[in-house]
Amino acid sequence: MAASLPFGDTFFLDEFALRQWEDPEYSGTRVSYDKAEFVKKIHEFHQGEGYPLVDGYAPFCKHVFVPNFLGALSGTLEITPDNAHLLKSGYQSRTPAELPVLTRYFPADKVVAAEAKMLDIILYSREQLLKERAAMEAKQERPEMPEVEWGIISIKGQDADHELPMQPITMMRNALGREEGGSGVPMDREKYLASVAYWEAHAPIVAKN
């Protein structure tokens, strides 16, 4: 049986978030903190210091916004006339089981990322994660999922203490369904246009080895 993921009373570290520790080309916040200690720290913020669960884009999605205890850099940068020429584009997939999609980004070695003020800890319910796993089961080997209510699927370094718009391509992938690595949430036109407005002015920072 595959090894279990790090977990506590309320949260566990889902396999989808492991790329932020293990993938040197991950597009976003990189983490080097011990995985089990990280999960313990999030429990301390939530249970001991009163950082609440905040509703996300769907009933199965929640957030916890905590101070940046990792020293993590922001995973995005505002596009300006001075840095727009540094933007690159290419096809990327978040996991080996997903289809690559076209994205644009700043190469990490070409820009200076500031240290983020906050961490957005993005959570999916265990029930939702089991549904997504079942849809992708034949495509990759999976570690054992703990019997814990909320899985940490992503950690985002940012300055805001609220949810930022997900990228338009992520919304499209979600609408495609769980078989293609999405959540199955239908497209919301108003939210999509708000996402376009934000990401037209921002881009992720990507490390390329």
N, C-alpha and C positions, 0 to 999 in steps of 0.2 A: 504494500500500500504506500502511496506517495506521502511524503512528509506533510504535516499540518502547517498551516500558515500561522504566523504570530497573532495572538489574540488576547483579549481581556474580557471584562464583564459585558461591555456594550459594543466595542469595536474590534474588528480584526483587520489585518492588512491583506487585502485581496490581491490575487496574483497579477491583476491588471496594473497595479501600482508598482510592482517589482521592477518594471523597466526603468523607473526613476532612480533606482539604485544600480541596476545592472547593465543598462544600455548606454554606451558612451555617445551615441548619436541621438539620445532622447531630446525631443523638441519641447523644452520647458524646464521646470525646476528640477535640478539634480539633487539627490539626497545621499549623504554618506553616513548618516547617523545609524547606530545599531537598530535593526528592525524591531526587535522586541522592546527595546527601551523607547523607541519612537511611539509604539502603540501605547505603552505605559504612560508616556508623557501626555498623549492626547486624552487618555482617561483622567489624568490629574487635572488638566484644564477644564474638562467637561464636568466631572463629578466633584472635584475639590474646589475649583475656582469659579464655577458657575457659568462657564461659556456654553450657551444653549445650542440645541439643534435648531437650525434655520431651514425653512422650507426651500426646496430647489425647484427645478423646472417640471417635475412630475411627482406624484405622491410617493414613489419609491426612492426619491432623491432628497438628501438632506445635506447641509453644510455645518461645519463648526469653524468659526473664524477665530484664530488664536494668534498671539504675538509670534513673530518670527524668531523662534529659539534655535533655529538651525544655522543662522547666518546666511540663509539662502539668498541668491540673487533673483531679481525679477526675471520671469520667463518671457516677457514681452517688452517692446520698445515702441514709443510713438514715432511715427514716420514724419520726418521734417525735410525741408529742402536741402539741408546739409547732409542727411544720411540716406535719402531715397535711392541714390545711385548704388548703394551697397546691397540693396535687396536682391535676393536670388530666388529661383523657383525650381521645383522638382517634384517628382512623384515619391510619396512616402506612405507607409502603412504603420499603424500603431503596434500591431502584432503580426507574426508570420501568417496567421490565419486570415487576416483581412486583406482586401484588395487595396493596392496603392491608389492614392488620390493626389491630385495636383495641389500643391501648397506653395506659398511664398514665405520667405524667412530672411532674417539677418544672420549671417555666419557669426558665430560667437567670437572668432578671432579678429573680426573687423569692427566690432562695436564694444562699448563699455556698458555693462549692465550694473545698475545700482542695487544695493542691498534692499530687499523688500521689507516693508514694515510689518506685514501680516502674512499668515499662511491660511489659504482657503483649503480646508480638509473636506474633500468631496466624498460623500457616502452614498452607497446604494444598499437597499435592503437585501438581506440574504435571499429572500424569496425571488427578487428580481434577478439576482446574480445566478441563482440556480436555473432560472428560465433561460438566461443568455448562455449559460454553460451547456444546457441541454441542446440548444440550437446549434452550437459549435462543437459538440462533443467529439465528432469524428475527425476534427481538423487538428487537434493538438492534445498532448498529455496534460492532465490537470492535477495540481496538488489537492489534498483533502481539505474541504471547506469546514471551518469550525461551526459549532452550533451557537452562533452569536448573531445578534439582530442586524448590525450594520457593518458593512465592509467598506474600508477605506480604498477608494478606487483611484484617487489622484490627489496630489499635493501641489498647490499653486502658490508661488511666491508673488505677492502683489501688495500695493499700498492700500487699496480699498478694503473696508471691513464688510463688504457685501458681494454678492455674486456678480461677476462680470459676464458679458454675453459670450456664449460658446461660439466657436467659429462656424460660419455658414456651412462648411463642408461636414462638420460634425452633426449639425442639425439634419442635413440631408442623409447622412449615414444612419442616424437614428430612425429616420422615416423609412429607410429601406427594410428595416426589420432585423431581428436578432440573428438570422442566418448569415448576414453580412457584417456582423459585429456591432450592430446598432442596438438601441434599446426598444425599438418598436413604437416610439412616441410619434404620432403624426406631425406633419409640418404645421407650424403656426405662422401665418404670413406676417403678422405684426412683429412677432419676436424675431423672425428671420430678417426683416428689414432693419430692425434695431441692431441685430448682429452685424449686418453689412455695414451700417454706419460706423460702428465701433472698429471693426477690423479693416475698414478702408483706411483708417488713420493709424492703425497699429499692426505690428507683425511679431511673431514669435522669434526668439533667439535660439538658434540651433548649433550645437557643437558638431563639427565634422572632423573625423580623424583621417 
